[in-house]
């Protein structure tokens, strides 16, 4: 399952839930913190342990896909 496009139309909680459902076995998803000016962030759950960021849910989804593709994990 991949995260759908069009997060712009969703609330922060809805976008976060979709990202978590899409990547639950690969990444730990953290939401954007507007007050702290922190990006949307995901930590890989494997031994690689990389962190990927995005300024919006769609961007984070793309960053996760690109990160997974580096290791041949996304088709």
TAWORA-V363279 format. One line per field, one symbol per residue. ss: DSSP state (A for helix, B for strand, O for the rest). phi: phi as a letter, one per 40 degrees, with the letter a starting at -180 (. if undefined). burial: # if it has 24 or more other ideal C-beta (glycine too) atoms within 12 Angstrom, else .. A space follows every 10 residues. Layout:
ss->???
phi->???
burial->???
//
This chain:
ss->OOOOOOAAAO OAAAAAAAAA AAAOOOBBBB OOBOOOOBOB BBBBOOOOOO BBBBOOAAAA AAAAAAAAAA OOOOO
phi->.bcccgcdcb cdcccccccc ccbdcbaccb ccbcccfccc abbcccccgc bbbacadccc dcccdccccd bgcbc
burial->..#...#... ....##.### .##..##.## ##.......# ##.#...... .###.##### #####.##.. .....
//
